[in-house]
Amino acid sequence: MNESLTGKLFFALSAALLVAEFAVAALGDMSSGWILFIFVIYIALSGMLFSFGMMHENGGSGIETVSMRRARAFRDEHMKDMLDGYDVDDEFLYKGAVKPAGKPKSAKEPPKASGAGSLEEAIRTHAELFGGLSRLFDALERLDESAYADLARKAGIGDVSKNEVMEKIKGMACSEKTEIRETISRSLEDTMRSLSNDRAGFDDYIRRCMTTTERSDDSGDEGFSVDLDIARLSQGSSAPPSDWSHDPKSVMAKLKKPGAKP
């Protein structure tokens, strides 16, 4: 029941109560029994009207679903303008509900794919879902014509045949393989070039380190070195001391002498 109609009925009942009270007062019968009787009738009719309105709004059930509230809102002109474009499911509508509103005129259908560029974009999009061009190609081979027609219509390439799509996938796969080979080749060339440059620098570093003639005393780079007189060392005597012996008893006896160091 419309809320405005319910308000009008309540206003009519209140007006009838007021008229009845004035009529009783005009007749001179101001007994409390008549006044209470008229008031009780008013309360009863008001309760019946309220209950009838609630039952009509809920369609006889005690639960109002979202679709019911939305359908009720569509009956209001202001709410209908605000909610225009929202769909109400027919299976959830109660009897006598407002027909679901259609899509707003401002809503536009997404443009369908057309042309080679759009076909390639659609193929790449579905290739990501299938795990690559090769798997997409295998999946298309297993599809029959009706299943392919549904898939092509959803992808926006309904006017493109299955064979054309498969040939396009083959060409894209070959192009990707060529690009991958070129990328790997360029990467290897760059790596070998960098290694060659590093090898030349390393060889030059080794050459400079091994060449002692390039050192200069004026450079100020003084390092630590041990100068050994090889000729004098070669002329020296290598005989051990006279009291030296490899016998363990001799070593222990020498250590036991007073003043001997361990």
C-alpha positions in Angstrom: 0.0 0.0 0.0 1.2 3.4 -0.8 2.4 5.5 2.1 0.5 8.5 0.9 -2.7 6.5 0.8 -2.1 5.2 4.3 -1.6 8.7 5.6 -4.8 9.9 3.9 -6.8 7.0 5.5 -5.4 7.8 8.9 -6.3 11.4 8.4 -9.9 10.4 7.5 -10.2 8.2 10.6 -8.9 11.0 12.8 -11.4 13.4 11.2 -14.2 10.9 11.7 -13.3 10.6 15.4 -13.3 14.3 15.8 -16.7 14.6 14.1 -18.1 11.8 16.3 -16.9 13.5 19.4 -18.5 16.8 18.4 -21.7 14.9 17.5 -21.8 13.3 20.9 -21.2 16.7 22.6 -23.9 18.3 20.5 -26.4 15.7 21.5 -25.7 16.4 25.1 -24.7 12.9 25.9 -21.2 13.4 27.4 -21.0 10.0 29.2 -17.6 8.4 29.4 -19.0 5.2 27.9 -19.7 6.8 24.5 -16.4 8.6 24.4 -14.5 5.5 25.2 -16.4 3.4 22.7 -15.7 5.9 19.9 -12.0 6.0 20.9 -11.7 2.2 20.9 -13.3 2.0 17.5 -10.8 4.5 16.2 -7.8 2.6 17.7 -9.1 -0.7 16.2 -9.6 0.7 12.8 -6.2 2.3 12.8 -4.6 -0.9 13.9 -6.4 -2.8 11.1 -5.3 -0.2 8.6 -1.7 -0.4 9.7 -1.7 -4.2 9.6 -3.3 -4.3 6.2 -0.7 -1.9 4.8 2.2 -3.9 6.2 0.8 -7.2 4.8 0.3 -5.7 1.4 3.8 -4.3 1.4 5.5 -7.6 2.3 3.3 -9.7 0.0 1.9 -11.7 2.8 5.4 -12.7 4.2 7.1 -11.3 7.2 10.4 -10.8 5.4 11.1 -8.1 2.9 13.9 -8.9 0.5 16.2 -6.5 -1.2 14.4 -6.9 -4.5 11.1 -6.1 -2.8 12.5 -2.9 -1.3 13.9 -2.0 -4.6 10.6 -2.7 -6.4 8.8 -0.6 -3.8 11.3 2.2 -4.3 10.7 2.2 -8.0 7.1 3.2 -7.4 8.4 6.5 -5.9 9.2 8.9 -8.7 12.2 10.4 -7.0 13.7 7.1 -6.0 12.9 5.7 -9.5 15.1 8.4 -11.1 17.9 7.6 -8.6 17.7 3.8 -9.0 17.2 3.8 -12.8 19.5 1.3 -14.3 19.4 -1.3 -11.5 17.9 -4.6 -12.4 15.4 -6.5 -10.2 15.5 -10.3 -10.5 12.1 -11.6 -11.7 12.4 -14.8 -9.7 12.7 -12.8 -6.4 9.8 -10.4 -7.1 6.5 -11.0 -5.4 3.2 -10.9 -7.3 2.3 -7.5 -8.6 5.8 -6.1 -8.4 7.0 -3.4 -10.7 8.7 -4.6 -13.9 12.5 -4.3 -13.5 13.9 -1.2 -14.9 15.8 -1.4 -18.1 19.4 -0.3 -18.6 19.8 3.5 -18.7 20.0 5.1 -22.1 23.3 6.6 -21.3 24.9 3.1 -20.9 26.7 2.1 -24.0 27.6 -1.4 -25.1 31.3 -2.1 -25.1 32.8 -1.8 -28.6 33.3 -5.1 -30.2 36.7 -6.1 -31.4 37.3 -5.6 -35.1 40.4 -5.6 -37.3 43.7 -7.3 -37.1 44.9 -5.3 -34.1 41.8 -6.1 -32.1 42.0 -9.7 -33.1 45.6 -9.9 -31.9 44.7 -8.2 -28.6 41.8 -10.7 -28.1 44.2 -13.6 -28.8 46.8 -12.3 -26.4 44.2 -11.8 -23.7 42.9 -15.4 -24.0 46.5 -16.7 -24.4 47.2 -15.4 -20.9 44.2 -17.3 -19.6 45.2 -20.5 -21.3 48.9 -20.3 -20.4 50.4 -19.3 -23.7 49.8 -19.3 -27.5 50.5 -23.0 -27.9 48.0 -24.0 -25.3 45.4 -21.7 -26.8 46.0 -23.2 -30.2 45.6 -26.7 -28.8 42.4 -25.7 -27.0 41.0 -24.2 -30.3 41.7 -27.5 -32.1 39.6 -29.4 -29.6 36.6 -27.0 -29.9 33.8 -27.7 -32.2 32.2 -25.0 -34.4 29.3 -24.2 -31.9 31.7 -23.9 -28.9 34.0 -21.7 -31.0 31.1 -19.5 -32.1 30.2 -18.9 -28.5 33.8 -18.1 -27.5 34.3 -15.8 -30.5 31.1 -14.0 -29.8 32.1 -13.4 -26.2 35.6 -12.2 -27.3 34.1 -9.9 -29.9 35.5 -11.6 -32.9 32.4 -13.4 -34.0 33.0 -12.5 -37.7 36.4 -14.2 -37.7 36.5 -17.9 -38.6 38.3 -20.5 -36.6 40.9 -21.2 -39.3 41.8 -17.5 -39.5 42.3 -17.3 -35.7 44.5 -20.4 -35.7 46.6 -19.1 -38.6 46.9 -15.8 -36.7 48.1 -17.7 -33.6 50.7 -19.6 -35.7 52.0 -16.3 -37.0 52.2 -14.7 -33.6 53.9 -17.8 -32.1 56.6 -17.7 -34.9 57.1 -14.0 -34.3 57.5 -14.5 -30.6 60.1 -17.3 -31.2 62.0 -15.0 -33.6 62.0 -12.2 -31.0 63.2 -14.6 -28.3 66.0 -15.8 -30.4 67.1 -12.3 -31.3 66.9 -11.2 -27.7 69.0 -14.2 -26.6 71.5 -13.6 -29.4 71.9 -9.9 -28.4 72.3 -10.8 -24.8 75.0 -13.3 -25.6 76.8 -10.8 -27.8 76.7 -8.2 -25.1 77.9 -10.7 -22.5 80.8 -11.8 -24.7 81.7 -8.2 -25.5 81.8 -7.3 -21.8 83.9 -10.4 -21.0 86.3 -9.5 -23.8 86.7 -6.0 -22.5 87.3 -7.3 -19.0 89.8 -9.8 -20.2 91.8 -7.1 -22.0 91.8 -5.0 -18.8 92.8 -8.0 -16.7 95.7 -9.0 -19.0 96.9 -5.4 -18.9 96.8 -5.4 -15.1 98.8 -8.7 -14.9 101.3 -7.3 -17.3 101.8 -4.2 -15.3 102.1 -6.1 -12.1 104.7 -8.6 -13.5 106.8 -5.9 -15.1 109.3 -4.4 -12.6 110.8 -2.0 -15.0 107.7 0.1 -15.0 108.2 1.1 -11.4 109.6 4.5 -10.6 111.4 5.7 -7.5 109.8 9.1 -7.9 106.3 7.8 -7.7 106.4 7.9 -3.9 104.9 4.4 -3.7 107.1 2.7 -1.2 106.4 -0.8 -0.2 107.9 -3.3 2.2 110.6 -5.6 0.9 113.2 -7.9 2.4 116.7 -7.7 0.8 118.6 -10.9 1.2 122.2 -11.3 0.3 122.0 -14.6 -1.6 125.7 -14.8 -2.3 126.8 -14.3 1.3 124.2 -16.9 2.5 125.5 -19.4 0.0 129.1 -19.0 1.2 128.2 -19.4 4.9 128.8 -22.6 6.9 125.9 -24.8 7.4 127.5 -27.1 10.0 125.5 -27.5 13.3 127.1 -26.6 16.7 129.6 -29.1 18.2 127.4 -29.9 21.1 124.4 -30.5 19.0 123.0 -34.0 18.9 119.8 -35.7 17.7 119.9 -38.1 20.5 116.8 -37.5 22.8 118.8 -38.3 25.9 121.4 -35.7 25.0 118.6 -33.1 24.5 117.0 -33.9 27.8 120.4 -33.8 29.6 121.1 -30.4 28.1 117.8 -29.1 29.3 118.4 -30.3 32.8 121.7 -28.3 33.1 121.4 -25.3 35.4 120.5 -22.1 33.5 119.3 -24.1 30.4 116.2 -22.7 28.7 113.5 -25.0 27.7 
